[in-house]
């Protein structure tokens, strides 16, 4: 079966599971079927089995076909299929990662992209620090969020993160004064993920950049330092 046929089959399966658009929750130019996470994961599981013997390049081509559908859930499935396919994951490099990130325009897709593609590739050494630094100063706010949220993978123990204060704070410093709330929320997340690994580094960062960070970041990260919780 050709990749475009598989992409069409996945799209139909997702559409059948849709429960109504949630665009008000995350505005986007992409269509949103409203598929719940558990249902989406079942679709991913079914097609992972079908793709088990496929070449990595073929999985990447399928992912691009899915991105071309301009549907939020298709994009999410594309990322998870690559992440779950060893040969496809090993092909990730700067060009492929950035191609897979084309069209990102909402926080949900950005965070999914970082968890399964960009952050994972950075953690595994498939993209260099300089590329993530470039994203951090992009004119596109969503790529700036990608840069910050990608640091989460470095510090997420459950996904293989080993703690990386140096690179996490390097990226957060680049965007500390960013006026976009989506970037500021990402900074809060990144710093809170780093707390279990290096409290002193996070405290020092807050003190150095207190005049540049938003009140949201200061409030949430300080609470995490004091109580171990966000709220």
ZIHU-V984006 format. One record per residue. N is the residue number from 0. RES is the residue in one letter. PSI is psi in radians with two decimals (999 if undefined). BURIAL is b if it has 16 or more other C-alpha atoms within 10 Angstrom, else e. Layout:
((N,RES,PSI,BURIAL) (N,RES,PSI,BURIAL))
This chain:
((0,X,2.37,e) (1,X,2.73,e) (2,X,-0.66,b) (3,X,-0.52,b) (4,X,-0.70,e) (5,X,-0.71,b) (6,X,-0.70,b) (7,X,-0.68,b) (8,X,-0.75,e) (9,X,-0.76,b) (10,X,-0.75,b) (11,X,-0.69,e) (12,X,-0.72,e) (13,X,-0.75,b) (14,X,-0.67,b) (15,X,-0.41,e) (16,X,-0.06,e) (17,X,2.55,b) (18,X,0.40,e) (19,X,2.42,e) (20,X,2.52,e) (21,X,0.64,e) (22,X,-0.52,e) (23,X,-0.45,e) (24,X,-0.61,e) (25,X,1.48,e) (26,X,2.40,e) (27,X,2.70,b) (28,X,-0.21,e) (29,X,2.61,b) (30,X,2.62,b) (31,X,2.02,b) (32,X,-0.36,b) (33,X,0.69,b) (34,X,2.26,b) (35,X,2.68,e) (36,X,-0.79,e) (37,X,-0.72,e) (38,X,-0.71,e) (39,X,-0.73,b) (40,X,-0.55,e) (41,X,-0.67,e) (42,X,-0.78,b) (43,X,-0.79,b) (44,X,-0.75,e) (45,X,-0.75,e) (46,X,-0.37,b) (47,X,-0.72,b) (48,X,-0.78,e) (49,X,-0.55,e) (50,X,0.06,e) (51,X,-0.71,e) (52,X,0.10,e) (53,X,2.69,e) (54,X,2.62,e) (55,X,-0.68,b) (56,X,-0.67,e) (57,X,-0.64,e) (58,X,-0.67,b) (59,X,-0.71,b) (60,X,-0.69,b) (61,X,-0.74,b) (62,X,-0.73,b) (63,X,-0.61,b) (64,X,-0.73,b) (65,X,-0.72,b) (66,X,-0.58,b) (67,X,-0.25,e) (68,X,-0.33,b) (69,X,0.82,b) (70,X,2.27,b) (71,X,-0.85,b) (72,X,-0.57,b) (73,X,-0.70,b) (74,X,-0.76,b) (75,X,-0.73,b) (76,X,-0.71,b) (77,X,-0.81,b) (78,X,-0.73,b) (79,X,-0.57,b) (80,X,-0.71,b) (81,X,-0.79,b) (82,X,-0.55,b) (83,X,0.07,b) (84,X,1.88,b) (85,X,-0.84,e) (86,X,-0.64,b) (87,X,-0.74,b) (88,X,-0.65,b) (89,X,-0.24,e) (90,X,-0.16,b) (91,X,2.25,b) (92,X,-3.06,b) (93,X,-0.84,b) (94,X,-0.79,e) (95,X,-0.70,e) (96,X,-0.80,b) (97,X,-0.57,e) (98,X,-0.70,e) (99,X,-0.35,b) (100,X,-0.03,b) (101,X,2.36,e) (102,X,0.02,b) (103,X,2.25,b) (104,X,0.36,b) (105,X,2.73,b) (106,X,-0.61,b) (107,X,-0.79,e) (108,X,-0.65,b) (109,X,-0.81,b) (110,X,-0.63,b) (111,X,-0.76,b) (112,X,-0.72,b) (113,X,-0.72,b) (114,X,-0.71,b) (115,X,-0.40,b) (116,X,-1.28,b) (117,X,-0.90,b) (118,X,-0.73,b) (119,X,-0.74,b) (120,X,-0.67,b) (121,X,-0.81,b) (122,X,-0.68,b) (123,X,0.07,b) (124,X,0.35,e) (125,X,-0.29,b) (126,X,2.50,b) (127,X,2.82,e) (128,X,-0.67,e) (129,X,-0.56,e) (130,X,-0.77,e) (131,X,-0.64,b) (132,X,-0.66,b) (133,X,-0.72,e) (134,X,-0.66,b) (135,X,-0.38,b) (136,X,0.33,b) (137,X,2.67,e) (138,X,-0.24,e) (139,X,2.05,e) (140,X,-0.53,b) (141,X,-0.57,b) (142,X,-0.54,b) (143,X,-0.70,b) (144,X,-0.67,b) (145,X,-0.80,b) (146,X,-0.80,b) (147,X,-0.81,b) (148,X,-0.44,b) (149,X,-0.44,b) (150,X,-0.40,b) (151,X,-0.67,b) (152,X,-0.54,b) (153,X,-0.41,b) (154,X,0.04,b) (155,X,1.75,b) (156,X,-0.67,e) (157,X,-0.33,e) (158,X,0.29,e) (159,X,0.00,e) (160,X,2.52,b) (161,X,0.15,e) (162,X,2.11,b) (163,X,1.33,b) (164,X,-0.70,b) (165,X,-0.94,e) (166,X,-0.60,e) (167,X,-0.85,b) (168,X,-0.51,b) (169,X,-0.78,e) (170,X,-0.75,b) (171,X,-0.61,b) (172,X,-0.64,b) (173,X,-0.52,b) (174,X,0.20,b) (175,X,-0.65,b) (176,X,0.21,b) (177,X,2.28,b) (178,X,-0.21,e) (179,X,2.26,e) (180,X,-0.59,e) (181,X,-0.53,e) (182,X,-0.73,b) (183,X,-0.72,b) (184,X,-0.64,b) (185,X,-0.67,b) (186,X,-0.77,b) (187,X,-0.81,b) (188,X,-0.83,b) (189,X,-0.79,b) (190,X,-0.67,b) (191,X,-0.60,b) (192,X,-0.46,b) (193,X,-0.40,b) (194,X,-0.84,b) (195,X,-0.38,e) (196,X,-0.66,b) (197,X,1.46,e) (198,X,-0.74,b) (199,X,-0.68,e) (200,X,-0.72,b) (201,X,-0.79,b) (202,X,-0.74,e) (203,X,-0.70,e) (204,X,-0.79,b) (205,X,-0.75,b) (206,X,-0.70,e) (207,X,-0.57,e) (208,X,0.38,e) (209,X,-0.62,e) (210,X,-0.20,e) (211,X,-0.52,e) (212,X,2.68,b) (213,X,2.80,b) (214,X,-0.53,e) (215,X,-0.82,e) (216,X,-0.83,b) (217,X,-0.75,b) (218,X,-0.88,e) (219,X,-0.72,b) (220,X,-0.67,b) (221,X,-0.71,b) (222,X,-0.69,e) (223,X,-0.73,b) (224,X,-0.64,b) (225,X,-0.68,e) (226,X,-0.26,e) (227,X,0.05,e) (228,X,2.75,e) (229,X,-0.77,e) (230,X,999,e))
